Amino acid sequence: MTEVPAPEHLSARTKGLWRTLVVEYRFEPQHLELLRLALEALDRCEEARATLAAEGSYTTDRYGGRRAHPALAVERDSRIAAARLLRELNLDGEAIPA
């Protein structure tokens, strides 16, 4: 299988991971979709982490109360989604060249 280019919308970091994985493993088309979804989730997690770094983990609501920043849930959910999708790809075994 020829190397499949990384989706353009991925970050430089996840594009690099894509390139590494498609060289080291053989993916069927449905597995490439799972990989894309996993890397999108990693990008979303990183985006949420950057937001939290800039804005903090808590916000003040309209009543003056402290609330968890919505990006905390995005970070958590994206991390879980990425972990599940990567686990589904079963990349723990020995690499199988494409």
Contact map, one row per residue, 1 for C-alpha under 8 A:
11100000000000000000000001000000000000000000000000000000000000000000000000000000000000000000000001
11110000000000000000000000000000000000000000000000000000000000000000000000000000000000000000000001
11111000000000000010011000000000000000000000000000000000000000000000000000000000000000000000000001
01111100000000000010010000000000000000000000000000000000000000000000000000000000000000000000000000
00111110000000000010000000000000000000000000000000000000000000000000000000000000000000000000000000
00011111010000100110000000000000000000000000000000000000000000000000000000000000000000000000000000
00001111110000100000000000000000000100000000000000000000000000000000000000000000000000000000000000
00000111110000000000000000000000000000000000000000000000000000000000000000000000000000000000000000
00000011111000000000000000000000000000000000000000000000000000000000000000000000000000000000000000
00000111111111100000000000000000000000110010000000000000000000000000000000000000000000000000000000
00000000111111100000000000000000000000000010000000000000000000000000000000000000000000000000000000
00000000011111110000000000000000000000000000000000000000000000000000000000000000000000000000000000
00000000011111111000000000000000000000000000000000000000000000000000000000000000000000000000000000
00000000011111111100000000000000000000100110000000000000000000000000000000000000000000000000000000
00000110011111111110000000000000000000000000000000000000000000000000000000000000000000000000000000
00000000000111111111000000000000000000000000000000000000000000000000000000000000000000000000000000
00000000000011111111100000000000000000000000000000000000000000000000000000000000000000000000000000
00000100000001111111110000000000001000100000000000000000000000000000000000000000000000000000000000
00111100000000111111111000000000000000000000000000000000000000000000000000000000000000000000000000
00000000000000011111111100000000000000000000000000000000000000000000000000000000000000000000000000
00000000000000001111111110000000000000000000000000000000000000000000000000000000000000000000000000
00110000000000000111111111100000000000000000000000000000000000000000000000000000000000000000000001
00100000000000000011111111000000000000000000000000000000000000000000000000000000000000000000000011
00000000000000000001111111000000000000000000000000000000000000000000000000000000000000000000001111
00000000000000000000111111100000000000000000000000000000000000000000000000000000000000000000001111
10000000000000000000011111110000000000000000000000000000000000000000000000000000000000000000000111
00000000000000000000010011111111000000000000000000000000000000000000000000000000000000000000000001
00000000000000000000000001111111000000000000000000000000000000000000000000000000000000000000000000
00000000000000000000000000111111100000000000000000000000000000000000000000000000000000000000000000
00000000000000000000000000111111110000000000000000000000000000000000000000000000000000000000000000
00000000000000000000000000111111111000000000000000000000000000000000000000000000000000001000000000
00000000000000000000000000111111111100000000000000000000000000000000000000000000000000000000000000
00000000000000000000000000001111111110000000000000000000000000000000000000000000000000000000000000
00000000000000000000000000000111111111000000000000000000000000000000000000000000000011001000000000
00000000000000000100000000000011111111100000000000000000000000000000000000000000000011001000000000
00000010000000000000000000000001111111110000000000000000000000000000000000000000000000000000000000
00000000000000000000000000000000111111111000000000000000000000000000000000000000010010000000000000
00000000000000000000000000000000011111111100000000000000000000000000000000000000111011000000000000
00000000010001000100000000000000001111111110000000000000000000000000000000000000010000000000000000
00000000010000000000000000000000000111111111000000000000000000000000000000000000000000000000000000
00000000000000000000000000000000000011111111100000000000000000000000000000000110110000000000000000
00000000000001000000000000000000000001111111110000000000000000000000000000000110010000000000000000
00000000011001000000000000000000000000111111111000000000000000000000000000000000000000000000000000
00000000000000000000000000000000000000011111111100000000000000000000000001100100000000000000000000
00000000000000000000000000000000000000001111111110000000000000000000000001110110000000000000000000
00000000000000000000000000000000000000000111111111000000000000000000000000100000000000000000000000
00000000000000000000000000000000000000000011111111100000000000000000000000000000000000000000000000
00000000000000000000000000000000000000000001111111110000000000000000001101100000000000000000000000
00000000000000000000000000000000000000000000111111111000000000000000001100100000000000000000000000
00000000000000000000000000000000000000000000011111111100000000000000000000000000000000000000000000
00000000000000000000000000000000000000000000001111111111000000000000001000000000000000000000000000
00000000000000000000000000000000000000000000000111111111100000000000101100000000000000000000000000
00000000000000000000000000000000000000000000000011111111100000000000000000000000000000000000000000
00000000000000000000000000000000000000000000000001111111000000000000000000000000000000000000000000
00000000000000000000000000000000000000000000000000111111110000000000000000000000000000000000000000
00000000000000000000000000000000000000000000000000111111111000000000100000000000000000000000000000
00000000000000000000000000000000000000000000000000011011111000000001101100000000000000000000000000
00000000000000000000000000000000000000000000000000000011111100000111100000000000000000000000000000
00000000000000000000000000000000000000000000000000000001111110000111100000000000000000000000000000
00000000000000000000000000000000000000000000000000000000011111111110000000000000000000000000000000
00000000000000000000000000000000000000000000000000000000001111111110000000000000000000000000000000
00000000000000000000000000000000000000000000000000000000000111111000000000000000000000000000000000
00000000000000000000000000000000000000000000000000000000000111111000000000000000000000000000000000
00000000000000000000000000000000000000000000000000000000000111111100000000000000000000000000000000
00000000000000000000000000000000000000000000000000000000000111111110000000000000000000000000000000
00000000000000000000000000000000000000000000000000000000011110011111000000000000000000000000000000
00000000000000000000000000000000000000000000000000000000011110001111100000000000000000000000000000
00000000000000000000000000000000000000000000000000000000111000000111110100000000000000000000000000
00000000000000000000000000000000000000000000000000010001111000000011111110000000000000000000000000
00000000000000000000000000000000000000000000000000000000000000000001111111000000000000000000000000
00000000000000000000000000000000000000000000000110110000100000000000111111100000000000000000000000
00000000000000000000000000000000000000000000000110010000100000000001111111110000000000000000000000
00000000000000000000000000000000000000000000000000000000000000000000111111111000000000000000000000
00000000000000000000000000000000000000000001100100000000000000000000011111111100000000000000000000
00000000000000000000000000000000000000000001110110000000000000000000001111111110000000000000000000
00000000000000000000000000000000000000000000100000000000000000000000000111111111000000000000000000
00000000000000000000000000000000000000000000000000000000000000000000000011111111100000000000000000
00000000000000000000000000000000000000001101100000000000000000000000000001111111110000000000000000
00000000000000000000000000000000000000001100100000000000000000000000000000111111111000000000000000
00000000000000000000000000000000000000000000000000000000000000000000000000011111111100000000000000
00000000000000000000000000000000000001001000000000000000000000000000000000001111111110000000000000
00000000000000000000000000000000000011101100000000000000000000000000000000000111111111000000000000
00000000000000000000000000000000000001000000000000000000000000000000000000000011111111100000000000
00000000000000000000000000000000000000000000000000000000000000000000000000000001111111110000000000
00000000000000000000000000000000011011000000000000000000000000000000000000000000111111111000000000
00000000000000000000000000000000011001000000000000000000000000000000000000000000011111111110000000
00000000000000000000000000000000000000000000000000000000000000000000000000000000001111111110000000
00000000000000000000000000000000000000000000000000000000000000000000000000000000000111111100000000
00000000000000000000000000000010011000000000000000000000000000000000000000000000000011111110000000
00000000000000000000000000000000000000000000000000000000000000000000000000000000000001111111100000
00000000000000000000000000000000000000000000000000000000000000000000000000000000000001101111111000
00000000000000000000000000000000000000000000000000000000000000000000000000000000000000000111110000
00000000000000000000000000000000000000000000000000000000000000000000000000000000000000000111111000
00000000000000000000000000000000000000000000000000000000000000000000000000000000000000000011111100
00000000000000000000000110000000000000000000000000000000000000000000000000000000000000000010111110
00000000000000000000000111000000000000000000000000000000000000000000000000000000000000000000011111
00000000000000000000001111000000000000000000000000000000000000000000000000000000000000000000001111
11100000000000000000011111100000000000000000000000000000000000000000000000000000000000000000000111
